[in-house]
Amino acid sequence: MPRSAVPAPWRAAAGGRLFLAVCLLLGGLMTDAVAGPAPEFGTLATPDGATLRTAWWRPAAPARGTVTLLTGRCEYLEKYQEVAEDWLARGYQVFSLDWRGQGLSSRPLSDRQKCHVSDYAVHVSDLTRWLDTVVKPKEIGPTVLYAHSMGGLIGLRYLIDQPGRFAAVVLSAPMVDINTDPWPRFLAEMLSRGAGAFGFATSYAFGQSDYDPAVDGAFEGNAVTGDPVRFRRIHDGYRANPDLRLGGVTFGWLTASFRAQAIVAMPGALQDVRVPVLMLTAPDDRLVPAETQALLCRRLHDCTVKLYPESRHDIMAERDTIRTRAWQDIDKFLAHTLDVSGK
């Protein structure tokens, strides 16, 4: 992306970089509720002046393979400590990053609470740069893409251009659609595009606001997980380091998300993706419609859907009984896939 096309807020001044460095240090020192090997935190500079925070978890013994873990909207690296440890126990090294606009990576707006991106091409570019410059030099064995929610959408956009990059793909509730209730999706798309056309792309979409610990941190009625301990652990991270907090989405984020979903759903868009895919889906997901996930799976050359009826949106943040079944499905999938592929 040409530097001239980059919004000014990304062009961090020295003071901004110093602030980000302090945030990175705080993130590395944050005490996780899950005890285990801490990752090696790092940073990756992008050509347009943003800084991405990265993490690398290494197993005690030599790794048998590599996992690239793509997080969901408003998430942060420390939230995935438990999932990373699950992969470590299986002998994989794990790489992940905070997407720009969330976690402790650069944020595009002066109001850090707003979740905003102008185009998912920005995320795909960041993902490509991270894979090529951070992951590839340290890659060992077969590489598995594990992606949750928004990370799944970004991963699918990447696969359109690089269909043979991974030996296997595991998608957890990929954000290939958005539940726009009470608005019909077509109306939500029209409203978000119209708001952008009138100069409100960086304004909160209707019903969105800053992170509120009293509201967003309340377990009762949440759409993410039915496990109160893991839910509390997520929000403990926000309490320990308020710089991790992220509020609702902007009209611009909605428009960019709808556009990325439309690209992935285009006839033939995924025809070259031959890599085996396992899709973990919660039928009653209130955030990403399960039927759209299943439809996308049918469009892929080799995709299997596994359903978890008792789960909410974030299957790996769910109760142990649900997580255990999900890991059994992943283990079986990878044992078959990596053996059959010979990778």
C-alpha positions in Angstrom: 0.0 0.0 0.0 1.5 3.4 -1.0 2.4 5.5 2.0 0.6 8.4 0.5 -2.7 6.4 0.7 -2.3 5.7 4.4 -4.4 7.7 6.9 -2.3 10.1 9.0 -3.1 8.3 12.3 -1.0 5.3 11.2 2.0 7.4 10.7 3.1 7.2 14.4 5.1 10.0 15.8 8.0 9.2 18.2 5.8 9.8 21.2 3.2 7.3 19.8 5.9 4.7 19.3 7.1 5.2 22.9 3.5 4.8 24.2 3.1 1.6 22.2 6.4 0.2 23.6 5.2 0.8 27.1 1.9 -1.0 26.3 3.9 -3.9 24.8 5.9 -4.2 28.0 2.7 -4.1 30.1 1.2 -6.8 27.9 4.3 -9.0 28.4 4.2 -8.6 32.2 0.5 -9.3 32.5 -0.3 -12.2 34.8 -2.4 -14.8 33.1 -5.0 -16.8 35.0 -3.8 -19.8 33.0 -0.4 -20.8 34.2 2.0 -22.0 31.5 4.9 -21.1 29.3 4.7 -17.4 28.4 5.1 -16.5 24.8 7.9 -14.5 23.3 6.4 -11.2 22.5 7.7 -9.1 19.6 6.7 -6.4 17.2 6.5 -6.1 13.4 6.6 -2.8 11.6 4.5 -2.4 8.5 5.4 -0.2 5.5 2.6 2.2 6.3 3.9 3.0 9.8 1.8 0.7 11.9 3.2 -1.7 14.5 1.8 -5.2 15.1 2.4 -7.1 18.3 3.3 -10.7 17.8 3.7 -13.8 20.0 5.6 -17.1 19.7 4.9 -20.0 22.0 7.5 -22.8 21.9 7.1 -26.4 23.2 9.7 -27.8 25.5 10.7 -30.5 23.1 11.4 -30.0 19.4 8.2 -29.0 17.5 6.5 -31.5 15.2 4.7 -28.7 13.4 3.6 -25.1 13.3 0.3 -23.4 14.1 -0.6 -19.9 13.0 -3.4 -18.7 15.2 -5.6 -15.9 14.0 -7.7 -14.2 16.7 -11.2 -12.8 16.5 -12.6 -9.2 16.8 -11.7 -7.3 19.9 -9.4 -10.1 21.2 -5.8 -9.9 22.4 -2.9 -12.4 22.5 -3.1 -13.2 26.2 -6.6 -14.4 25.8 -5.3 -17.4 23.8 -2.8 -18.6 26.4 -4.9 -21.7 27.1 -5.5 -22.6 23.5 -1.8 -22.1 22.8 -1.0 -24.5 25.6 -3.3 -27.0 24.1 -1.4 -26.9 20.9 1.9 -27.0 22.7 0.8 -30.2 24.5 0.3 -31.7 21.0 3.9 -30.8 20.0 3.2 -27.7 17.9 4.8 -24.3 18.1 2.3 -21.5 17.9 2.5 -18.1 16.3 -0.1 -15.3 16.6 -0.5 -11.5 16.4 -2.8 -8.7 17.5 -4.6 -7.4 14.4 -4.0 -3.7 13.9 -6.8 -1.9 15.5 -7.0 -4.1 18.6 -4.9 -5.7 21.3 -1.6 -3.7 21.7 -1.1 -3.2 18.0 -1.4 0.2 16.4 -5.0 1.6 16.3 -6.1 3.7 13.3 -8.2 6.2 15.2 -7.5 8.7 17.9 -10.3 7.1 19.8 -8.7 3.8 20.7 -12.0 2.3 21.7 -13.5 2.3 18.2 -13.1 -1.0 16.2 -12.4 0.3 12.7 -10.8 -0.9 9.5 -11.3 0.7 6.1 -10.7 -2.5 4.1 -9.8 -6.1 4.9 -7.1 -5.8 2.4 -5.2 -4.1 5.2 -5.6 -7.2 7.4 -4.6 -9.5 4.6 -1.5 -7.4 3.8 -0.5 -7.5 7.5 -1.1 -11.3 7.6 1.0 -11.8 4.5 3.9 -9.8 5.9 3.7 -11.5 9.3 3.7 -15.0 7.7 6.5 -14.2 5.3 8.9 -12.3 7.7 8.1 -13.7 11.2 6.6 -17.2 10.8 8.3 -18.6 7.6 11.9 -18.3 8.9 11.0 -20.4 12.0 8.5 -22.8 10.4 8.9 -26.4 11.4 7.0 -29.4 9.9 3.4 -29.0 8.5 1.8 -25.7 9.2 -1.8 -25.6 10.4 -4.0 -22.5 10.2 -6.2 -22.2 13.3 -8.6 -19.2 13.1 -11.5 -17.9 15.1 -14.4 -15.7 14.0 -13.0 -12.5 12.3 -9.7 -14.3 12.1 -11.4 -17.0 10.1 -12.7 -14.4 7.6 -9.3 -12.9 7.2 -7.8 -16.3 6.8 -10.3 -17.2 4.0 -9.5 -13.9 2.2 -5.8 -14.9 2.4 -6.5 -18.4 1.1 -8.1 -17.0 -2.1 -4.7 -15.6 -3.0 -2.5 -18.3 -1.4 -4.6 -21.5 -1.5 -1.7 -23.9 -0.9 0.0 -22.1 2.0 -1.2 -24.5 4.8 -1.3 -28.2 5.3 -4.6 -28.1 7.1 -7.1 -25.4 8.2 -9.2 -25.3 11.4 -11.9 -22.6 11.5 -13.8 -21.9 14.7 -17.1 -20.0 14.0 -15.6 -18.1 11.0 -17.2 -14.7 10.6 -18.5 -15.3 7.1 -21.7 -13.5 8.0 -22.9 -11.2 10.8 -26.2 -11.4 12.7 -27.5 -7.9 12.2 -30.7 -8.2 14.2 -32.9 -6.3 14.6 -32.0 -5.0 11.1 -32.2 -7.1 8.0 -28.7 -7.6 6.6 -29.4 -5.7 3.3 -30.6 -2.7 5.3 -27.6 -2.9 7.6 -25.4 -2.9 4.5 -27.2 0.1 3.0 -27.0 2.1 6.3 -23.3 1.4 6.8 -22.5 2.4 3.2 -24.7 5.5 3.4 -23.1 6.6 6.7 -19.6 6.2 5.1 -20.7 8.2 2.0 -21.8 11.1 4.3 -18.5 11.1 6.2 -19.5 8.9 9.2 -17.3 5.9 8.4 -15.4 6.3 11.6 -18.5 6.9 13.8 -19.9 4.1 15.9 -22.6 2.1 14.2 -26.1 2.2 15.7 -26.1 0.5 19.1 -22.3 0.5 19.5 -20.3 2.3 22.2 -17.1 2.2 24.2 -16.3 -0.9 26.3 -18.2 -0.8 29.6 -17.0 -3.2 32.2 -20.4 -3.2 33.9 -22.2 -4.2 30.7 -19.7 -6.0 28.5 -18.2 -7.7 31.5 -21.5 -9.1 32.7 -21.7 -12.9 32.2 -25.5 -13.2 32.2 -26.8 -13.3 28.7 -23.5 -13.0 26.9 -23.2 -14.5 23.4 -19.6 -15.7 23.6 -19.4 -18.5 26.1 -21.4 -20.5 28.7 -18.3 -20.9 30.9 -18.3 -18.2 33.7 -14.6 -18.8 34.6 -13.3 -18.4 31.0 -15.6 -15.4 30.5 -14.2 -13.8 33.6 -10.7 -14.5 32.5 -11.2 -12.7 29.2 -12.4 -9.5 31.0 -9.8 -9.8 33.7 -7.3 -9.1 30.9 -9.2 -5.8 30.2 -9.2 -4.9 33.9 -5.5 -5.7 34.3 -4.5 -3.6 31.2 -7.2 -1.1 30.0 -5.2 -0.5 26.8 -6.4 -3.8 25.6 -10.0 -2.7 25.7 -12.0 -2.3 22.5 -15.5 -1.0 22.1 -18.1 -1.5 19.4 -17.6 -1.3 15.6 -17.8 1.7 13.3 -19.9 2.0 10.2 -16.6 1.6 8.2 -15.8 -1.7 9.9 -19.2 -3.0 9.1 -18.9 -2.0 5.4 -15.4 -3.5 5.2 -16.7 -6.7 6.8 -19.7 -7.0 4.5 -17.4 -6.5 1.5 -14.9 -9.1 2.7 -17.7 -11.6 3.2 -19.1 -10.9 -0.2 -15.7 -11.6 -1.8 -15.4 -14.9 0.0 -18.9 -15.9 -1.0 -18.4 -15.1 -4.7 -19.0 -18.1 -7.0 -15.6 -19.7 -7.6 -13.7 -17.5 -5.2 -12.5 -20.5 -3.2 -12.3 -23.0 -6.0 -8.5 -23.3 -5.8 -8.5 -24.0 -2.0 -7.9 -27.7 -1.9 -6.5 -27.9 1.6 -8.6 -29.9 4.0 -10.7 -27.7 6.3 -12.4 -28.5 9.6 -15.1 -26.1 10.6 -16.2 -25.9 14.2 -19.7 -24.5 14.5 -22.2 -23.7 17.2 -25.7 -24.2 15.7 -27.2 -21.5 18.0 -24.4 -19.0 17.5 -26.0 -15.5 18.1 -23.1 -13.6 16.4 -22.3 -15.6 13.2 -25.2 -17.5 11.6 -24.4 -21.2 11.6 -26.2 -21.8 8.3 -23.9 -19.4 6.4 -20.9 -21.2 7.9 -22.3 -24.5 6.6 -23.0 -23.0 3.2 -19.5 -21.8 2.8 -18.2 -25.2 3.9 -20.1 -26.8 1.1 -18.4 -24.5 -1.4 -15.0 -25.7 -0.4 -13.3 -28.7 -2.0 -12.6 -30.6 1.2 -14.5 -29.3 4.3 -16.0 -31.0 7.2 -18.4 -29.3 9.7 -18.5 -30.4 13.3 -21.5 -29.1 15.4 -21.5 -28.3 19.1 -25.1 -27.7 20.0 -24.5 -26.6 23.6 -21.9 -24.0 22.7 -22.1 -20.3 22.2 -19.9 -18.4 19.7 -16.4 -19.1 21.1 -16.1 -22.9 21.2 -12.6 -22.9 22.7 -13.7 -20.6 25.5 -16.5 -23.0 26.4 -17.0 -25.5 29.2 -14.5 -28.4 29.4 -17.0 -30.9 28.1 -17.4 -28.9 24.9 -13.7 -28.1 24.5 -12.8 -31.8 25.0 -15.1 -32.8 22.2 -13.7 -30.1 19.9 -10.1 -31.1 20.6 -11.0 -34.8 19.9 -12.4 -33.7 16.5 -9.3 -31.6 15.8 -7.0 -34.4 16.8 -8.8 -36.9 14.6 -8.9 -34.5 11.7 -5.2 -33.7 11.8 -4.1 -37.3 12.3 -6.0 -38.2 9.2 -5.2 -35.1 7.2 -1.5 -34.9 7.8 -1.1 -38.6 7.3 -3.0 -38.6 4.1 -1.3 -35.5 2.7 2.1 -36.9 3.6 3.1 -33.4 4.9 
